[in-house]
């Protein structure tokens, strides 16, 4: 099947996927590009696959071909790619032993990068506060480089989530207070809390942290980028 | 002095600073926001300071006030800030002992973040290949969070730069080849080479590397974000 008309009803539906409310109401999102579509395919979450006409497809699922103009219309990117897949949101797993909690991260690139690093450094779950940037924002998905499908990501009221945990040590991050992560003995069940890019961890969440850790650095530099700080901490935990 | 007309000649000149060629020809760039303007002020590189009318200024230099519309016109940001400073590009210093070389980094956020981390982890110099994204791109400057003024950043032909070095160990980064950075003895004079986001280090540069190092991670994840990888490596070197 080939769609070439911008007025096609399915095209109109696909365009709506750019809107968070529509994604939430339908429990769907979309990914763009071959690499990430392949990851989605391997994870068996593709609902519909749209491919630029003239492209050879090596995935064993029904394909709808679309014209360049249709792809341009449904795409969120400046230069379109050949693959566009509508995906089912993933079910939730058990939280496991190593959890990273993101309190109000606002930059889509930071969120995607942290999810990517969380897979690299063997964290079991990423928990997002409700005011964190939307997980299914196309820029977030691009920054995860397909790793979204390999991670258990939950959206929660963080205060409630932390207060209901049992047996975990909750680490807050702070530029200078607490212990140097290098010298900290890390228990097997931990929660790492990363705060907002500008303001850090909110006060009500700080109260729920058991300990604070920091990354040693030159005092000329006030702080690290949030995704860099989160990644270094996860790297250290993974190497303990 | 207050400028309110969008047709003012200085406003027309300032708008040209958004263009790389104009910045290069005049050896100038601009920064936006109080925090970064303050860093530029402390570093004594501000040529002209423009401030939104009605704002109190605590810097001891001549100020030109501008209307909201003028600030909107000269700004590169979606929501304008109160401070806009035209700055002189910084002179070059000696390269020091710890150098990070960026081979064709394309994402402005990655470049800015690496410069920020390079100050945090006591690197002396950042060297950019000529095809790296423009250092004075406003998005790069924003991502450095003012740390651009605390770092010696050079733009060079990387092959020539590396081949002329003497007494430095040049480390290439590779996802899986070479030694784990955790187990590597790092000499005092080193160069760390970081490759392009998608393609890694180019082949001609690889040939000039003495050794390769990698960051240990879960094999499900093919690679880390370039600024995360660079930051973890600099963090490790700084902690040796």
Interface residues (C-beta under 8 A of the other chain):
Chain A: X109 X113 X116 X117 X119 X120 X121 X122 X143 X145 X147 X150 X182 X215 X216 X217 X218 X220 X221 X222 X223 X224 X225 X227 X228 X231 X232 X235 X238 X239
Chain B: X109 X113 X116 X117 X119 X120 X121 X122 X143 X145 X147 X150 X182 X215 X216 X217 X218 X220 X221 X222 X223 X224 X225 X227 X228 X231 X232 X235 X238 X239
